[in-house]
Amino acid sequence: MGNQKVGKHSFCLLSPPVIKAWASVAGEKETSGPLGTTFDVTCEDSYFGQRSWEQAEKRMQQLALQTLAKKACIGQSDFQLVFSGDLLNQCIGSSFPLRNTNIPHIGLYGA
């Protein structure tokens, strides 16, 4: 990625970042809204086939990564940096699919 480590958990980019691809996953409520046709992956089941909301958030993030890799024509091991967010506690759902990948992750917060 061409970065310089600044601290234990931070780095400085040597050149401006470029977004080459993106992916979005939405549930039933988002799909029925005015942007419903713009999402890459949608599901009428708010739990995405999972037992809990937390597991559903994790599944949504996994689907987003898989879709992103497919759209960018790369393998998941080729990701240099992932920006993601969720509505759970401090982006915990976003971090689950990335835990054992060594892919740098920047959590996006917003409500």
Biopython code that builds the backbone (N, CA, C, O; Angstrom):
import numpy as np
from Bio.PDB.StructureBuilder import StructureBuilder

atoms = [
    (1, "MET", "N", (0.828, -1.194, 0.000)),
    (1, "MET", "CA", (0.000, 0.000, 0.000)),
    (1, "MET", "C", (0.865, 1.248, 0.000)),
    (1, "MET", "O", (0.374, 2.336, -0.299)),
    (2, "GLY", "N", (2.099, 1.118, 0.318)),
    (2, "GLY", "CA", (2.970, 2.279, 0.299)),
    (2, "GLY", "C", (2.636, 3.252, 1.405)),
    (2, "GLY", "O", (2.371, 4.424, 1.134)),
    (3, "ASN", "N", (2.643, 2.799, 2.638)),
    (3, "ASN", "CA", (2.351, 3.694, 3.743)),
    (3, "ASN", "C", (3.470, 3.633, 4.763)),
    (3, "ASN", "O", (4.313, 2.736, 4.746)),
    (4, "GLN", "N", (3.453, 4.604, 5.643)),
    (4, "GLN", "CA", (4.462, 4.666, 6.669)),
    (4, "GLN", "C", (3.759, 4.594, 8.016)),
    (4, "GLN", "O", (2.848, 5.375, 8.290)),
    (5, "LYS", "N", (4.173, 3.678, 8.836)),
    (5, "LYS", "CA", (3.573, 3.521, 10.146)),
    (5, "LYS", "C", (3.953, 4.717, 11.014)),
    (5, "LYS", "O", (5.125, 5.077, 11.115)),
    (6, "VAL", "N", (2.946, 5.326, 11.638)),
    (6, "VAL", "CA", (3.177, 6.500, 12.477)),
    (6, "VAL", "C", (3.114, 6.119, 13.952)),
    (6, "VAL", "O", (3.833, 6.689, 14.772)),
    (7, "GLY", "N", (2.282, 5.186, 14.282)),
    (7, "GLY", "CA", (2.134, 4.733, 15.659)),
    (7, "GLY", "C", (1.740, 3.278, 15.652)),
    (7, "GLY", "O", (1.842, 2.594, 14.633)),
    (8, "LYS", "N", (1.291, 2.815, 16.796)),
    (8, "LYS", "CA", (0.911, 1.409, 16.898)),
    (8, "LYS", "C", (-0.286, 1.084, 16.012)),
    (8, "LYS", "O", (-0.342, 0.008, 15.417)),
    (9, "HIS", "N", (-1.238, 2.002, 15.922)),
    (9, "HIS", "CA", (-2.462, 1.753, 15.168)),
    (9, "HIS", "C", (-2.738, 2.812, 14.097)),
    (9, "HIS", "O", (-3.885, 2.970, 13.679)),
    (10, "SER", "N", (-1.737, 3.521, 13.658)),
    (10, "SER", "CA", (-1.970, 4.557, 12.645)),
    (10, "SER", "C", (-0.858, 4.544, 11.602)),
    (10, "SER", "O", (0.243, 4.048, 11.839)),
    (11, "PHE", "N", (-1.181, 5.101, 10.447)),
    (11, "PHE", "CA", (-0.224, 5.170, 9.362)),
    (11, "PHE", "C", (-0.489, 6.425, 8.555)),
    (11, "PHE", "O", (-1.560, 7.025, 8.644)),
    (12, "CYS", "N", (0.496, 6.811, 7.769)),
    (12, "CYS", "CA", (0.392, 7.983, 6.913)),
    (12, "CYS", "C", (0.484, 7.509, 5.465)),
    (12, "CYS", "O", (1.444, 6.838, 5.088)),
    (13, "LEU", "N", (-0.495, 7.853, 4.671)),
    (13, "LEU", "CA", (-0.476, 7.467, 3.261)),
    (13, "LEU", "C", (0.522, 8.333, 2.505)),
    (13, "LEU", "O", (0.552, 9.551, 2.684)),
    (14, "LEU", "N", (1.330, 7.714, 1.668)),
    (14, "LEU", "CA", (2.330, 8.447, 0.902)),
    (14, "LEU", "C", (1.744, 9.079, -0.352)),
    (14, "LEU", "O", (2.331, 10.001, -0.918)),
    (15, "SER", "N", (0.587, 8.588, -0.786)),
    (15, "SER", "CA", (-0.107, 9.190, -1.921)),
    (15, "SER", "C", (-1.609, 9.166, -1.618)),
    (15, "SER", "O", (-2.060, 8.363, -0.801)),
    (16, "PRO", "N", (-2.375, 10.029, -2.262)),
    (16, "PRO", "CA", (-3.814, 10.079, -1.986)),
    (16, "PRO", "C", (-4.489, 8.747, -2.296)),
    (16, "PRO", "O", (-4.140, 8.086, -3.275)),
    (17, "PRO", "N", (-5.452, 8.350, -1.472)),
    (17, "PRO", "CA", (-6.155, 7.088, -1.738)),
    (17, "PRO", "C", (-7.045, 7.192, -2.969)),
    (17, "PRO", "O", (-7.521, 8.273, -3.318)),
    (18, "VAL", "N", (-7.258, 6.072, -3.612)),
    (18, "VAL", "CA", (-8.122, 5.993, -4.784)),
    (18, "VAL", "C", (-9.136, 4.891, -4.536)),
    (18, "VAL", "O", (-8.766, 3.766, -4.202)),
    (19, "ILE", "N", (-10.403, 5.207, -4.695)),
    (19, "ILE", "CA", (-11.444, 4.202, -4.553)),
    (19, "ILE", "C", (-11.646, 3.565, -5.913)),
    (19, "ILE", "O", (-12.089, 4.224, -6.854)),
    (20, "LYS", "N", (-11.323, 2.280, -6.019)),
    (20, "LYS", "CA", (-11.441, 1.578, -7.286)),
    (20, "LYS", "C", (-12.766, 0.857, -7.426)),
    (20, "LYS", "O", (-13.224, 0.612, -8.542)),
    (21, "ALA", "N", (-13.390, 0.514, -6.305)),
    (21, "ALA", "CA", (-14.669, -0.191, -6.332)),
    (21, "ALA", "C", (-15.341, -0.025, -4.979)),
    (21, "ALA", "O", (-14.703, 0.340, -3.992)),
    (22, "TRP", "N", (-16.626, -0.296, -4.950)),
    (22, "TRP", "CA", (-17.394, -0.241, -3.714)),
    (22, "TRP", "C", (-18.537, -1.229, -3.829)),
    (22, "TRP", "O", (-18.889, -1.673, -4.922)),
    (23, "ALA", "N", (-19.114, -1.569, -2.680)),
    (23, "ALA", "CA", (-20.239, -2.503, -2.672)),
    (23, "ALA", "C", (-21.178, -2.120, -1.529)),
    (23, "ALA", "O", (-20.748, -1.585, -0.507)),
    (24, "SER", "N", (-22.447, -2.401, -1.719)),
    (24, "SER", "CA", (-23.428, -2.097, -0.685)),
    (24, "SER", "C", (-24.391, -3.271, -0.515)),
    (24, "SER", "O", (-24.740, -3.961, -1.473)),
    (25, "VAL", "N", (-24.804, -3.473, 0.725)),
    (25, "VAL", "CA", (-25.736, -4.539, 1.070)),
    (25, "VAL", "C", (-26.847, -3.912, 1.890)),
    (25, "VAL", "O", (-26.589, -3.107, 2.785)),
    (26, "ALA", "N", (-28.074, -4.277, 1.587)),
    (26, "ALA", "CA", (-29.220, -3.662, 2.269)),
    (26, "ALA", "C", (-30.267, -4.702, 2.625)),
    (26, "ALA", "O", (-30.400, -5.734, 1.967)),
    (27, "GLY", "N", (-30.994, -4.405, 3.668)),
    (27, "GLY", "CA", (-32.084, -5.261, 4.104)),
    (27, "GLY", "C", (-33.415, -4.814, 3.539)),
    (27, "GLY", "O", (-33.479, -3.986, 2.630)),
    (28, "GLU", "N", (-34.462, -5.368, 4.086)),
    (28, "GLU", "CA", (-35.820, -5.152, 3.591)),
    (28, "GLU", "C", (-36.235, -3.674, 3.612)),
    (28, "GLU", "O", (-36.779, -3.179, 2.625)),
    (29, "LYS", "N", (-35.993, -2.977, 4.699)),
    (29, "LYS", "CA", (-36.436, -1.580, 4.807)),
    (29, "LYS", "C", (-35.709, -0.673, 3.821)),
    (29, "LYS", "O", (-36.325, 0.184, 3.187)),
    (30, "GLU", "N", (-34.410, -0.862, 3.693)),
    (30, "GLU", "CA", (-33.645, -0.041, 2.740)),
    (30, "GLU", "C", (-34.069, -0.334, 1.304)),
    (30, "GLU", "O", (-34.151, 0.567, 0.470)),
    (31, "THR", "N", (-34.331, -1.584, 1.038)),
    (31, "THR", "CA", (-34.721, -1.993, -0.312)),
    (31, "THR", "C", (-36.062, -1.394, -0.718)),
    (31, "THR", "O", (-36.279, -1.098, -1.893)),
    (32, "SER", "N", (-36.958, -1.215, 0.241)),
    (32, "SER", "CA", (-38.277, -0.665, -0.077)),
    (32, "SER", "C", (-38.265, 0.853, -0.162)),
    (32, "SER", "O", (-39.282, 1.451, -0.515)),
    (33, "GLY", "N", (-37.154, 1.487, 0.148)),
    (33, "GLY", "CA", (-37.058, 2.944, 0.094)),
    (33, "GLY", "C", (-36.699, 3.457, -1.286)),
    (33, "GLY", "O", (-36.598, 2.674, -2.231)),
    (34, "PRO", "N", (-36.502, 4.770, -1.416)),
    (34, "PRO", "CA", (-36.242, 5.386, -2.717)),
    (34, "PRO", "C", (-34.924, 4.973, -3.362)),
    (34, "PRO", "O", (-34.766, 5.116, -4.574)),
    (35, "LEU", "N", (-33.986, 4.470, -2.586)),
    (35, "LEU", "CA", (-32.698, 4.017, -3.138)),
    (35, "LEU", "C", (-32.659, 2.508, -3.337)),
    (35, "LEU", "O", (-31.604, 1.950, -3.641)),
    (36, "GLY", "N", (-33.787, 1.850, -3.169)),
    (36, "GLY", "CA", (-33.872, 0.400, -3.187)),
    (36, "GLY", "C", (-33.231, -0.297, -4.361)),
    (36, "GLY", "O", (-32.700, -1.397, -4.209)),
    (37, "THR", "N", (-33.267, 0.311, -5.517)),
    (37, "THR", "CA", (-32.711, -0.339, -6.709)),
    (37, "THR", "C", (-31.211, -0.095, -6.885)),
    (37, "THR", "O", (-30.605, -0.617, -7.821)),
    (38, "THR", "N", (-30.611, 0.693, -5.995)),
    (38, "THR", "CA", (-29.201, 1.053, -6.168)),
    (38, "THR", "C", (-28.239, 0.153, -5.409)),
    (38, "THR", "O", (-27.029, 0.254, -5.610)),
    (39, "PHE", "N", (-28.736, -0.720, -4.546)),
    (39, "PHE", "CA", (-27.865, -1.577, -3.745)),
    (39, "PHE", "C", (-27.393, -2.784, -4.552)),
    (39, "PHE", "O", (-28.109, -3.286, -5.419)),
    (40, "ASP", "N", (-26.188, -3.236, -4.256)),
    (40, "ASP", "CA", (-25.624, -4.387, -4.960)),
    (40, "ASP", "C", (-26.275, -5.694, -4.527)),
    (40, "ASP", "O", (-26.578, -6.547, -5.361)),
    (41, "VAL", "N", (-26.487, -5.848, -3.240)),
    (41, "VAL", "CA", (-27.074, -7.068, -2.682)),
    (41, "VAL", "C", (-28.209, -6.664, -1.754)),
    (41, "VAL", "O", (-28.039, -5.790, -0.904)),
    (42, "THR", "N", (-29.352, -7.289, -1.913)),
    (42, "THR", "CA", (-30.482, -7.015, -1.035)),
    (42, "THR", "C", (-31.066, -8.323, -0.519)),
    (42, "THR", "O", (-30.891, -9.384, -1.117)),
    (43, "CYS", "N", (-31.759, -8.218, 0.598)),
    (43, "CYS", "CA", (-32.384, -9.395, 1.197)),
    (43, "CYS", "C", (-33.674, -8.964, 1.880)),
    (43, "CYS", "O", (-33.695, -7.967, 2.602)),
    (44, "GLU", "N", (-34.734, -9.701, 1.655)),
    (44, "GLU", "CA", (-36.010, -9.385, 2.286)),
    (44, "GLU", "C", (-36.039, -9.804, 3.749)),
    (44, "GLU", "O", (-36.899, -9.354, 4.505)),
    (45, "ASP", "N", (-35.112, -10.657, 4.153)),
    (45, "ASP", "CA", (-35.002, -11.095, 5.534)),
    (45, "ASP", "C", (-34.040, -10.161, 6.264)),
    (45, "ASP", "O", (-32.851, -10.132, 5.944)),
    (46, "SER", "N", (-34.531, -9.402, 7.232)),
    (46, "SER", "CA", (-33.681, -8.449, 7.963)),
    (46, "SER", "C", (-32.540, -9.130, 8.710)),
    (46, "SER", "O", (-31.540, -8.492, 9.039)),
    (47, "TYR", "N", (-32.689, -10.411, 8.973)),
    (47, "TYR", "CA", (-31.651, -11.151, 9.679)),
    (47, "TYR", "C", (-30.718, -11.904, 8.737)),
    (47, "TYR", "O", (-29.819, -12.606, 9.199)),
    (48, "PHE", "N", (-30.909, -11.773, 7.454)),
    (48, "PHE", "CA", (-30.041, -12.407, 6.452)),
    (48, "PHE", "C", (-29.818, -13.886, 6.753)),
    (48, "PHE", "O", (-28.721, -14.410, 6.560)),
    (49, "GLY", "N", (-30.867, -14.550, 7.228)),
    (49, "GLY", "CA", (-30.798, -15.967, 7.516)),
    (49, "GLY", "C", (-30.066, -16.325, 8.798)),
    (49, "GLY", "O", (-29.789, -17.499, 9.045)),
    (50, "GLN", "N", (-29.753, -15.335, 9.611)),
    (50, "GLN", "CA", (-28.997, -15.567, 10.843)),
    (50, "GLN", "C", (-29.924, -15.555, 12.060)),
    (50, "GLN", "O", (-31.091, -15.178, 11.954)),
    (51, "ARG", "N", (-29.399, -15.967, 13.210)),
    (51, "ARG", "CA", (-30.202, -16.054, 14.438)),
    (51, "ARG", "C", (-30.315, -14.737, 15.194)),
    (51, "ARG", "O", (-31.284, -14.530, 15.924)),
    (52, "SER", "N", (-29.355, -13.853, 15.036)),
    (52, "SER", "CA", (-29.369, -12.588, 15.785)),
    (52, "SER", "C", (-29.022, -11.427, 14.856)),
    (52, "SER", "O", (-28.499, -11.619, 13.758)),
    (53, "TRP", "N", (-29.323, -10.229, 15.324)),
    (53, "TRP", "CA", (-29.006, -9.024, 14.558)),
    (53, "TRP", "C", (-27.495, -8.886, 14.384)),
    (53, "TRP", "O", (-27.032, -8.478, 13.319)),
    (54, "GLU", "N", (-26.723, -9.221, 15.417)),
    (54, "GLU", "CA", (-25.267, -9.129, 15.343)),
    (54, "GLU", "C", (-24.713, -10.074, 14.276)),
    (54, "GLU", "O", (-23.818, -9.700, 13.518)),
    (55, "GLN", "N", (-25.235, -11.279, 14.217)),
    (55, "GLN", "CA", (-24.802, -12.221, 13.187)),
    (55, "GLN", "C", (-25.241, -11.749, 11.805)),
    (55, "GLN", "O", (-24.544, -11.972, 10.815)),
    (56, "ALA", "N", (-26.401, -11.095, 11.744)),
    (56, "ALA", "CA", (-26.865, -10.548, 10.467)),
    (56, "ALA", "C", (-25.933, -9.448, 9.977)),
    (56, "ALA", "O", (-25.611, -9.391, 8.790)),
    (57, "GLU", "N", (-25.497, -8.575, 10.882)),
    (57, "GLU", "CA", (-24.544, -7.514, 10.512)),
    (57, "GLU", "C", (-23.243, -8.118, 9.991)),
    (57, "GLU", "O", (-22.680, -7.644, 9.004)),
    (58, "LYS", "N", (-22.777, -9.156, 10.656)),
    (58, "LYS", "CA", (-21.552, -9.832, 10.207)),
    (58, "LYS", "C", (-21.756, -10.409, 8.808)),
    (58, "LYS", "O", (-20.892, -10.265, 7.943)),
    (59, "ARG", "N", (-22.880, -11.050, 8.589)),
    (59, "ARG", "CA", (-23.184, -11.637, 7.270)),
    (59, "ARG", "C", (-23.251, -10.562, 6.202)),
    (59, "ARG", "O", (-22.759, -10.759, 5.091)),
    (60, "MET", "N", (-23.856, -9.422, 6.527)),
    (60, "MET", "CA", (-23.941, -8.315, 5.575)),
    (60, "MET", "C", (-22.544, -7.828, 5.185)),
    (60, "MET", "O", (-22.285, -7.539, 4.017)),
    (61, "GLN", "N", (-21.650, -7.740, 6.166)),
    (61, "GLN", "CA", (-20.281, -7.309, 5.885)),
    (61, "GLN", "C", (-19.547, -8.339, 5.020)),
    (61, "GLN", "O", (-18.785, -7.973, 4.125)),
    (62, "GLN", "N", (-19.780, -9.626, 5.292)),
    (62, "GLN", "CA", (-19.173, -10.668, 4.467)),
    (62, "GLN", "C", (-19.667, -10.566, 3.026)),
    (62, "GLN", "O", (-18.882, -10.674, 2.085)),
    (63, "LEU", "N", (-20.975, -10.358, 2.860)),
    (63, "LEU", "CA", (-21.534, -10.205, 1.512)),
    (63, "LEU", "C", (-20.963, -8.977, 0.813)),
    (63, "LEU", "O", (-20.693, -9.014, -0.388)),
    (64, "ALA", "N", (-20.781, -7.898, 1.554)),
    (64, "ALA", "CA", (-20.211, -6.681, 0.968)),
    (64, "ALA", "C", (-18.786, -6.936, 0.483)),
    (64, "ALA", "O", (-18.422, -6.507, -0.612)),
    (65, "LEU", "N", (-17.974, -7.632, 1.289)),
    (65, "LEU", "CA", (-16.598, -7.942, 0.877)),
    (65, "LEU", "C", (-16.558, -8.850, -0.342)),
    (65, "LEU", "O", (-15.768, -8.630, -1.260)),
    (66, "GLN", "N", (-17.407, -9.869, -0.352)),
    (66, "GLN", "CA", (-17.456, -10.781, -1.501)),
    (66, "GLN", "C", (-17.884, -10.036, -2.766)),
    (66, "GLN", "O", (-17.307, -10.228, -3.836)),
    (67, "THR", "N", (-18.891, -9.192, -2.631)),
    (67, "THR", "CA", (-19.382, -8.424, -3.777)),
    (67, "THR", "C", (-18.331, -7.440, -4.256)),
    (67, "THR", "O", (-18.143, -7.263, -5.459)),
    (68, "LEU", "N", (-17.651, -6.804, -3.325)),
    (68, "LEU", "CA", (-16.596, -5.860, -3.674)),
    (68, "LEU", "C", (-15.468, -6.553, -4.432)),
    (68, "LEU", "O", (-14.990, -6.038, -5.443)),
    (69, "ALA", "N", (-15.048, -7.701, -3.953)),
    (69, "ALA", "CA", (-13.975, -8.443, -4.641)),
    (69, "ALA", "C", (-14.400, -8.804, -6.054)),
    (69, "ALA", "O", (-13.615, -8.692, -6.995)),
    (70, "LYS", "N", (-15.635, -9.234, -6.197)),
    (70, "LYS", "CA", (-16.142, -9.612, -7.525)),
    (70, "LYS", "C", (-16.196, -8.393, -8.450)),
    (70, "LYS", "O", (-15.769, -8.474, -9.602)),
    (71, "LYS", "N", (-16.717, -7.263, -7.954)),
    (71, "LYS", "CA", (-16.812, -6.057, -8.777)),
    (71, "LYS", "C", (-15.441, -5.528, -9.172)),
    (71, "LYS", "O", (-15.263, -5.016, -10.277)),
    (72, "ALA", "N", (-14.475, -5.653, -8.269)),
    (72, "ALA", "CA", (-13.127, -5.140, -8.534)),
    (72, "ALA", "C", (-12.260, -6.153, -9.271)),
    (72, "ALA", "O", (-11.127, -5.850, -9.646)),
    (73, "CYS", "N", (-12.793, -7.361, -9.480)),
    (73, "CYS", "CA", (-12.048, -8.437, -10.160)),
    (73, "CYS", "C", (-10.740, -8.765, -9.442)),
    (73, "CYS", "O", (-9.694, -8.928, -10.071)),
    (74, "ILE", "N", (-10.818, -8.857, -8.120)),
    (74, "ILE", "CA", (-9.653, -9.202, -7.314)),
    (74, "ILE", "C", (-10.062, -10.242, -6.271)),
    (74, "ILE", "O", (-11.248, -10.489, -6.052)),
    (75, "GLY", "N", (-9.073, -10.834, -5.643)),
    (75, "GLY", "CA", (-9.337, -11.731, -4.527)),
    (75, "GLY", "C", (-9.395, -10.922, -3.247)),
    (75, "GLY", "O", (-8.865, -9.813, -3.186)),
    (76, "GLN", "N", (-10.033, -11.466, -2.226)),
    (76, "GLN", "CA", (-10.122, -10.731, -0.968)),
    (76, "GLN", "C", (-8.745, -10.481, -0.359)),
    (76, "GLN", "O", (-8.577, -9.519, 0.391)),
    (77, "SER", "N", (-7.773, -11.308, -0.657)),
    (77, "SER", "CA", (-6.424, -11.098, -0.132)),
    (77, "SER", "C", (-5.731, -9.905, -0.794)),
    (77, "SER", "O", (-4.680, -9.464, -0.332)),
    (78, "ASP", "N", (-6.317, -9.385, -1.872)),
    (78, "ASP", "CA", (-5.725, -8.245, -2.581)),
    (78, "ASP", "C", (-6.176, -6.893, -2.038)),
    (78, "ASP", "O", (-5.666, -5.860, -2.473)),
    (79, "PHE", "N", (-7.120, -6.876, -1.099)),
    (79, "PHE", "CA", (-7.563, -5.603, -0.528)),
    (79, "PHE", "C", (-6.412, -4.928, 0.194)),
    (79, "PHE", "O", (-5.684, -5.568, 0.952)),
    (80, "GLN", "N", (-6.248, -3.634, -0.043)),
    (80, "GLN", "CA", (-5.205, -2.893, 0.644)),
    (80, "GLN", "C", (-5.741, -2.142, 1.855)),
    (80, "GLN", "O", (-5.009, -1.889, 2.812)),
    (81, "LEU", "N", (-7.020, -1.788, 1.807)),
    (81, "LEU", "CA", (-7.634, -1.047, 2.906)),
    (81, "LEU", "C", (-9.144, -1.137, 2.748)),
    (81, "LEU", "O", (-9.656, -1.043, 1.633)),
    (82, "VAL", "N", (-9.858, -1.317, 3.845)),
    (82, "VAL", "CA", (-11.319, -1.390, 3.805)),
    (82, "VAL", "C", (-11.895, -0.317, 4.718)),
    (82, "VAL", "O", (-11.527, -0.220, 5.889)),
    (83, "PHE", "N", (-12.798, 0.485, 4.174)),
    (83, "PHE", "CA", (-13.601, 1.418, 4.947)),
    (83, "PHE", "C", (-14.971, 0.782, 5.107)),
    (83, "PHE", "O", (-15.593, 0.421, 4.108)),
    (84, "SER", "N", (-15.455, 0.635, 6.321)),
    (84, "SER", "CA", (-16.788, 0.067, 6.508)),
    (84, "SER", "C", (-17.378, 0.556, 7.818)),
    (84, "SER", "O", (-16.671, 1.001, 8.722)),
    (85, "GLY", "N", (-18.687, 0.457, 7.890)),
    (85, "GLY", "CA", (-19.380, 0.866, 9.096)),
    (85, "GLY", "C", (-20.638, 0.053, 9.282)),
    (85, "GLY", "O", (-21.089, -0.639, 8.370)),
    (86, "ASP", "N", (-21.196, 0.141, 10.467)),
    (86, "ASP", "CA", (-22.427, -0.574, 10.784)),
    (86, "ASP", "C", (-23.148, 0.186, 11.889)),
    (86, "ASP", "O", (-22.684, 1.232, 12.343)),
    (87, "LEU", "N", (-24.263, -0.341, 12.305)),
    (87, "LEU", "CA", (-25.055, 0.313, 13.343)),
    (87, "LEU", "C", (-24.913, -0.371, 14.700)),
    (87, "LEU", "O", (-25.730, -0.150, 15.593)),
    (88, "LEU", "N", (-23.895, -1.191, 14.857)),
    (88, "LEU", "CA", (-23.668, -1.865, 16.133)),
    (88, "LEU", "C", (-22.672, -1.080, 16.977)),
    (88, "LEU", "O", (-22.272, 0.029, 16.624)),
    (89, "ASN", "N", (-22.287, -1.669, 18.085)),
    (89, "ASN", "CA", (-21.385, -1.025, 19.033)),
    (89, "ASN", "C", (-20.004, -0.770, 18.436)),
    (89, "ASN", "O", (-19.223, -1.705, 18.259)),
    (90, "GLN", "N", (-19.705, 0.457, 18.134)),
    (90, "GLN", "CA", (-18.369, 0.872, 17.708)),
    (90, "GLN", "C", (-17.815, 0.097, 16.524)),
    (90, "GLN", "O", (-16.635, -0.254, 16.514)),
    (91, "CYS", "N", (-18.641, -0.173, 15.535)),
    (91, "CYS", "CA", (-18.239, -0.857, 14.299)),
    (91, "CYS", "C", (-17.753, -2.280, 14.538)),
    (91, "CYS", "O", (-16.932, -2.789, 13.775)),
    (92, "ILE", "N", (-18.239, -2.912, 15.562)),
    (92, "ILE", "CA", (-17.807, -4.278, 15.855)),
    (92, "ILE", "C", (-18.218, -5.234, 14.749)),
    (92, "ILE", "O", (-17.444, -6.120, 14.387)),
    (93, "GLY", "N", (-19.426, -5.076, 14.200)),
    (93, "GLY", "CA", (-19.880, -5.949, 13.120)),
    (93, "GLY", "C", (-19.023, -5.818, 11.876)),
    (93, "GLY", "O", (-18.813, -6.795, 11.158)),
    (94, "SER", "N", (-18.527, -4.616, 11.616)),
    (94, "SER", "CA", (-17.663, -4.393, 10.455)),
    (94, "SER", "C", (-16.318, -5.081, 10.612)),
    (94, "SER", "O", (-15.704, -5.502, 9.631)),
    (95, "SER", "N", (-15.869, -5.189, 11.843)),
    (95, "SER", "CA", (-14.539, -5.762, 12.065)),
    (95, "SER", "C", (-14.537, -7.288, 12.041)),
    (95, "SER", "O", (-13.501, -7.882, 11.742)),
    (96, "PHE", "N", (-15.659, -7.947, 12.346)),
    (96, "PHE", "CA", (-15.688, -9.404, 12.418)),
    (96, "PHE", "C", (-15.183, -10.093, 11.151)),
    (96, "PHE", "O", (-14.310, -10.955, 11.252)),
    (97, "PRO", "N", (-15.692, -9.751, 9.958)),
    (97, "PRO", "CA", (-15.213, -10.457, 8.763)),
    (97, "PRO", "C", (-13.744, -10.179, 8.431)),
    (97, "PRO", "O", (-13.133, -10.926, 7.666)),
    (98, "LEU", "N", (-13.176, -9.119, 8.994)),
    (98, "LEU", "CA", (-11.796, -8.744, 8.686)),
    (98, "LEU", "C", (-10.798, -9.232, 9.727)),
    (98, "LEU", "O", (-9.588, -9.103, 9.541)),
    (99, "ARG", "N", (-11.293, -9.780, 10.799)),
    (99, "ARG", "CA", (-10.447, -10.139, 11.944)),
    (99, "ARG", "C", (-9.189, -10.914, 11.596)),
    (99, "ARG", "O", (-8.110, -10.549, 12.062)),
    (100, "ASN", "N", (-9.282, -11.939, 10.819)),
    (100, "ASN", "CA", (-8.137, -12.808, 10.536)),
    (100, "ASN", "C", (-7.593, -12.634, 9.122)),
    (100, "ASN", "O", (-6.992, -13.554, 8.568)),
    (101, "THR", "N", (-7.801, -11.470, 8.545)),
    (101, "THR", "CA", (-7.397, -11.265, 7.152)),
    (101, "THR", "C", (-6.133, -10.433, 6.982)),
    (101, "THR", "O", (-5.532, -10.454, 5.908)),
    (102, "ASN", "N", (-5.715, -9.704, 8.006)),
    (102, "ASN", "CA", (-4.588, -8.762, 7.917)),
    (102, "ASN", "C", (-4.877, -7.602, 6.968)),
    (102, "ASN", "O", (-3.949, -6.938, 6.505)),
    (103, "ILE", "N", (-6.147, -7.351, 6.677)),
    (103, "ILE", "CA", (-6.527, -6.205, 5.853)),
    (103, "ILE", "C", (-6.741, -5.010, 6.783)),
    (103, "ILE", "O", (-7.530, -5.106, 7.723)),
    (104, "PRO", "N", (-6.061, -3.892, 6.545)),
    (104, "PRO", "CA", (-6.299, -2.713, 7.366)),
    (104, "PRO", "C", (-7.758, -2.262, 7.245)),
    (104, "PRO", "O", (-8.346, -2.317, 6.165)),
    (105, "HIS", "N", (-8.325, -1.819, 8.356)),
    (105, "HIS", "CA", (-9.740, -1.456, 8.414)),
    (105, "HIS", "C", (-9.895, -0.088, 9.069)),
    (105, "HIS", "O", (-9.338, 0.177, 10.135)),
    (106, "ILE", "N", (-10.656, 0.764, 8.412)),
    (106, "ILE", "CA", (-11.013, 2.055, 8.997)),
    (106, "ILE", "C", (-12.517, 2.052, 9.202)),
    (106, "ILE", "O", (-13.278, 1.943, 8.240)),
    (107, "GLY", "N", (-12.947, 2.172, 10.449)),
    (107, "GLY", "CA", (-14.371, 2.160, 10.769)),
    (107, "GLY", "C", (-15.001, 3.511, 10.504)),
    (107, "GLY", "O", (-14.443, 4.551, 10.855)),
    (108, "LEU", "N", (-16.172, 3.488, 9.881)),
    (108, "LEU", "CA", (-16.929, 4.703, 9.593)),
    (108, "LEU", "C", (-18.092, 4.805, 10.572)),
    (108, "LEU", "O", (-18.873, 3.864, 10.713)),
    (109, "TYR", "N", (-18.207, 5.928, 11.236)),
    (109, "TYR", "CA", (-19.261, 6.122, 12.218)),
    (109, "TYR", "C", (-20.281, 7.102, 11.689)),
    (109, "TYR", "O", (-19.918, 8.088, 11.049)),
    (110, "GLY", "N", (-21.525, 6.854, 11.939)),
    (110, "GLY", "CA", (-22.588, 7.772, 11.538)),
    (110, "GLY", "C", (-23.915, 7.205, 11.984)),
    (110, "GLY", "O", (-24.125, 5.992, 11.986)),
    (111, "ALA", "N", (-24.798, 8.090, 12.359)),
    (111, "ALA", "CA", (-26.112, 7.624, 12.799)),
    (111, "ALA", "C", (-27.179, 8.497, 12.184)),
    (111, "ALA", "O", (-28.367, 8.281, 12.423)),
]
sb = StructureBuilder()
sb.init_structure("model")
sb.init_model(0)
sb.init_chain("A")
sb.init_seg("    ")
for serial, (resi, resn, name, xyz) in enumerate(atoms, 1):
    if name == "N":
        sb.init_residue(resn, " ", resi, " ")
    sb.init_atom(name, np.array(xyz, "f"), 0.0, 1.0, " ", f" {name:<3s}", serial, name[0])
structure = sb.get_structure()
